[in-house]
Amino acid sequence: MKTQKENYPLVSFIVGFLVWLSATVLFRVAGQHFFIVDNEFVLITLYIILIPALGLLATTVFNKFQLNNLESVKSAAIMVLPGMLLDTVCVQFFEKIFTNMPEIYSKTFASWLMFAYATVLVFGLLRKKQGTEK
């Protein structure tokens, strides 16, 4: 039987998938109301909001399983994997999936996605050394 810590890859994958699903549904339903490409202030705010939001999410997973530095990197990579794979389809077929937003938004959307995934990976890479393992 696996210990709780041994389940962190599966939990990381599920968390990543659920974040992707939630964000995709949110953008599909209401993206036109908050993803305003013409407004630099709004865009910068959306980029900045990602840092603490995704940092908190990733750090919560790392702490829940008491992951060391290498395990945190692995967890972060597993967290972003479902979204990175599924978003290749979302970006390629942007105008069919996100019919509520103009196709011209697709480049900015893709940029925002890459920033989001990089944010999670950076939190995994820059995780402070934890105390001695038990």
C-alpha positions as CSV (number, residue, x, y, z in Angstrom):
1,M,0.0,0.0,0.0
2,K,1.3,3.4,-0.9
3,T,2.0,6.0,1.8
4,Q,0.4,9.4,1.5
5,K,3.6,10.9,0.2
6,E,3.9,8.4,-2.6
7,N,0.6,9.7,-3.9
8,Y,1.9,13.1,-4.7
9,P,2.4,12.5,-8.4
10,L,-1.3,11.5,-8.9
11,V,-2.5,14.3,-6.7
12,S,-0.3,16.8,-8.7
13,F,-1.7,15.5,-11.9
14,I,-5.3,15.8,-10.7
15,V,-4.7,19.3,-9.3
16,G,-3.2,20.4,-12.7
17,F,-6.1,18.9,-14.6
18,L,-8.7,20.5,-12.4
19,V,-7.0,23.9,-12.7
20,W,-6.8,23.5,-16.5
21,L,-10.5,22.5,-16.6
22,S,-11.7,25.3,-14.4
23,A,-9.7,28.0,-16.2
24,T,-10.8,26.7,-19.6
25,V,-14.5,26.7,-18.6
26,L,-14.1,30.2,-17.0
27,F,-12.5,31.6,-20.2
28,R,-15.1,29.9,-22.4
29,V,-18.0,31.2,-20.4
30,A,-16.8,34.7,-19.3
31,G,-13.4,35.4,-20.9
32,Q,-14.7,38.2,-22.9
33,H,-15.5,40.1,-19.7
34,F,-12.0,40.0,-18.1
35,F,-9.5,39.0,-20.8
36,I,-9.4,42.4,-22.4
37,V,-6.4,42.5,-24.7
38,D,-6.7,46.2,-25.6
39,N,-6.3,47.3,-22.0
40,E,-2.7,47.0,-20.9
41,F,-3.6,47.6,-17.2
42,V,-6.0,44.6,-17.2
43,L,-3.5,42.4,-19.0
44,I,-0.7,43.2,-16.6
45,T,-3.0,42.7,-13.7
46,L,-4.0,39.2,-15.1
47,Y,-0.3,38.3,-15.4
48,I,0.5,39.5,-11.9
49,I,-2.5,37.7,-10.3
50,L,-1.1,34.4,-11.6
51,I,2.0,34.6,-9.5
52,P,0.5,34.5,-6.0
53,A,-2.5,32.4,-7.1
54,L,-0.5,29.6,-8.7
55,G,2.4,30.0,-6.3
56,L,0.0,29.4,-3.4
57,L,-1.6,26.4,-5.1
58,A,1.7,24.8,-6.0
59,T,3.2,25.5,-2.5
60,T,0.1,24.0,-0.9
61,V,0.6,20.7,-2.7
62,F,4.4,20.7,-2.0
63,N,3.7,21.3,1.7
64,K,0.8,18.9,2.0
65,F,3.1,16.1,1.0
66,Q,6.2,17.5,2.6
67,L,8.1,17.3,-0.6
68,N,11.8,17.9,-0.8
69,N,13.3,20.1,-3.5
70,L,13.6,17.4,-6.2
71,E,10.1,16.1,-5.5
72,S,8.7,19.7,-5.7
73,V,10.2,20.1,-9.2
74,K,8.7,16.8,-10.2
75,S,5.3,17.7,-8.7
76,A,5.4,21.1,-10.5
77,A,6.2,19.4,-13.9
78,I,3.4,16.9,-13.3
79,M,1.0,19.7,-12.4
80,V,1.6,21.7,-15.6
81,L,1.6,18.6,-17.9
82,P,-2.2,18.1,-18.4
83,G,-2.8,21.8,-19.2
84,M,0.2,22.1,-21.5
85,L,-1.0,19.1,-23.5
86,L,-4.6,20.1,-23.6
87,D,-3.9,23.7,-24.3
88,T,-2.1,22.9,-27.5
89,V,-5.6,21.9,-28.8
90,C,-7.2,25.0,-27.2
91,V,-4.7,27.4,-28.8
92,Q,-4.8,25.6,-32.2
93,F,-8.6,25.7,-32.3
94,F,-9.0,28.9,-30.3
95,E,-11.8,30.4,-32.5
96,K,-13.9,27.2,-32.2
97,I,-13.4,26.6,-28.5
98,F,-13.5,30.2,-27.3
99,T,-16.3,31.6,-29.5
100,N,-16.9,34.3,-27.0
101,M,-13.5,36.0,-27.8
102,P,-12.0,37.2,-31.1
103,E,-9.4,35.0,-32.7
104,I,-6.9,37.9,-32.5
105,Y,-6.8,37.2,-28.7
106,S,-5.2,33.8,-29.3
107,K,-1.6,35.0,-29.2
108,T,-2.1,36.9,-26.0
109,F,-3.9,33.9,-24.5
110,A,-1.1,31.6,-25.5
111,S,1.4,33.9,-23.9
112,W,-0.6,34.1,-20.7
113,L,-0.8,30.3,-20.6
114,M,3.0,29.9,-21.0
115,F,3.5,32.5,-18.2
116,A,1.1,30.5,-16.0
117,Y,3.0,27.2,-16.6
118,A,6.3,28.9,-16.1
119,T,5.1,30.3,-12.8
120,V,4.3,26.9,-11.4
121,L,7.6,25.5,-12.6
122,V,9.6,28.4,-11.0
123,F,7.9,27.8,-7.7
124,G,8.9,24.1,-7.9
125,L,12.5,25.1,-8.8
126,L,12.9,27.8,-6.2
127,R,11.5,25.9,-3.3
128,K,13.4,26.5,-0.1
129,K,15.2,23.6,1.4
130,Q,12.9,21.9,3.9
131,G,13.9,20.7,7.3
132,T,15.4,17.3,7.8
133,E,13.2,14.6,6.4
134,K,11.5,12.2,8.8
